[in-house]
Amino acid sequence: KLATPVKISYTGEKQLVSISFPQELSGATGKVQFYRPSDAKKDYGIALNINENNIQDIPVHHLAKGLWVVKLEWEKAGKAYMKEEKIVL
């Protein structure tokens, strides 16, 4: 129920996943999980770390090519949020 949705995008030439948050979520805390449906041993997770432009760039050059599910879980002002999106690296 956000005014502007959270956007997840992948730039192949930079091997970078960018997560763009609306201004209202500035200062949110949480985590980013990369789930590999075909091999759970390759799952990868990091803490949410939004920069001053409300963006988090995540290098993914070390992740295997193929289908991944990006799961975001974050909290702001006592409200919990979640977003899930499939990407192909």
VOPAGU-2260 file (C-alpha; in pm, 1 decimal, decimal comma):
REM VOPAGU-2260
SITE   aa  ch    i         X         Y         Z
SITE  LYS   A    0       0,0       0,0       0,0
SITE  LEU   A    1     275,2     239,7    -100,6
SITE  ALA   A    2     221,8     553,1    -308,0
SITE  THR   A    3     509,3     445,2    -533,5
SITE  PRO   A    4     602,5      75,7    -561,2
SITE  VAL   A    5     948,1     -61,7    -487,6
SITE  LYS   A    6    1123,7    -143,6    -816,5
SITE  ILE   A    7    1375,7    -421,8    -874,4
SITE  SER   A    8    1583,6    -410,5   -1193,0
SITE  TYR   A    9    1881,1    -601,6   -1331,4
SITE  THR   A   10    2153,7    -454,6   -1552,8
SITE  GLY   A   11    2334,3    -737,7   -1728,6
SITE  GLU   A   12    2639,3    -545,6   -1851,5
SITE  LYS   A   13    2708,3    -415,6   -1498,6
SITE  GLN   A   14    2605,5    -741,1   -1324,4
SITE  LEU   A   15    2402,8    -528,4   -1083,3
SITE  VAL   A   16    2059,1    -562,8    -925,9
SITE  SER   A   17    1916,9    -222,1    -829,0
SITE  ILE   A   18    1633,7    -180,7    -582,2
SITE  SER   A   19    1463,2     156,7    -588,8
SITE  PHE   A   20    1256,3     261,7    -288,1
SITE  PRO   A   21    1005,7     549,4    -268,9
SITE  GLN   A   22    1101,7     851,4     -57,0
SITE  GLU   A   23     857,0     746,7     215,8
SITE  LEU   A   24    1074,7     440,9     289,8
SITE  SER   A   25    1396,5     634,4     346,6
SITE  GLY   A   26    1570,7     485,0     650,1
SITE  ALA   A   27    1392,8     148,1     629,8
SITE  THR   A   28    1572,4    -158,4     765,7
SITE  GLY   A   29    1550,6    -517,8     650,6
SITE  LYS   A   30    1709,0    -778,8     428,8
SITE  VAL   A   31    1742,2    -884,8      65,7
SITE  GLN   A   32    1741,7   -1257,0     -14,3
SITE  PHE   A   33    1830,0   -1418,9    -346,0
SITE  TYR   A   34    1672,1   -1763,7    -370,1
SITE  ARG   A   35    1785,1   -2012,6    -633,0
SITE  PRO   A   36    1483,2   -2241,1    -698,6
SITE  SER   A   37    1700,0   -2511,9    -860,5
SITE  ASP   A   38    1969,0   -2519,7    -588,0
SITE  ALA   A   39    1902,6   -2395,9    -233,2
SITE  LYS   A   40    2275,3   -2419,9    -151,5
SITE  LYS   A   41    2333,3   -2115,3    -372,7
SITE  ASP   A   42    2089,9   -1889,7    -182,1
SITE  TYR   A   43    2240,1   -1554,0     -86,7
SITE  GLY   A   44    2129,2   -1280,2     150,4
SITE  ILE   A   45    2244,0    -934,4     259,3
SITE  ALA   A   46    2119,8    -657,5     485,0
SITE  LEU   A   47    1914,6    -377,2     338,6
SITE  ASN   A   48    2133,8     -69,7     297,8
SITE  ILE   A   49    1948,3     208,4     114,2
SITE  ASN   A   50    2165,3     501,1       0,1
SITE  GLU   A   51    2077,0     872,8       8,0
SITE  ASN   A   52    1897,2     835,4    -328,6
SITE  ASN   A   53    1675,2     557,8    -184,6
SITE  ILE   A   54    1849,4     295,8    -398,7
SITE  GLN   A   55    2044,0     -17,3    -312,2
SITE  ASP   A   56    2278,4    -158,0    -576,7
SITE  ILE   A   57    2380,3    -521,3    -528,7
SITE  PRO   A   58    2664,2    -674,8    -734,0
SITE  VAL   A   59    2559,2   -1021,1    -853,3
SITE  HIS   A   60    2858,6   -1126,0   -1065,8
SITE  HIS   A   61    2923,9   -1411,9    -820,2
SITE  LEU   A   62    2574,0   -1559,7    -859,8
SITE  ALA   A   63    2506,1   -1835,5   -1113,3
SITE  LYS   A   64    2323,7   -1750,2   -1434,7
SITE  GLY   A   65    1956,9   -1842,1   -1448,5
SITE  LEU   A   66    1637,6   -1790,4   -1251,6
SITE  TRP   A   67    1645,8   -1626,0    -908,6
SITE  VAL   A   68    1372,6   -1504,8    -676,6
SITE  VAL   A   69    1452,9   -1175,9    -505,1
SITE  LYS   A   70    1272,2   -1144,6    -171,3
SITE  LEU   A   71    1271,7    -813,3      12,1
SITE  GLU   A   72    1158,2    -783,2     369,9
SITE  TRP   A   73    1177,8    -444,7     538,8
SITE  GLU   A   74    1032,4    -238,4     817,5
SITE  LYS   A   75     965,2     132,4     852,6
SITE  ALA   A   76     789,8     306,4    1144,1
SITE  GLY   A   77     673,0     -24,1    1290,5
SITE  LYS   A   78     513,1    -146,6     965,0
SITE  ALA   A   79     643,0    -460,9     795,9
SITE  TYR   A   80     663,1    -486,9     417,0
SITE  MET   A   81     752,9    -760,8     170,4
SITE  LYS   A   82     811,1    -780,4    -204,2
SITE  GLU   A   83     905,9   -1079,0    -416,2
SITE  GLU   A   84    1012,3   -1076,1    -779,6
SITE  LYS   A   85    1167,1   -1326,2   -1020,0
SITE  ILE   A   86    1471,6   -1222,4   -1221,3
SITE  VAL   A   87    1692,0   -1402,0   -1471,1
SITE  LEU   A   88    2064,0   -1333,9   -1450,4
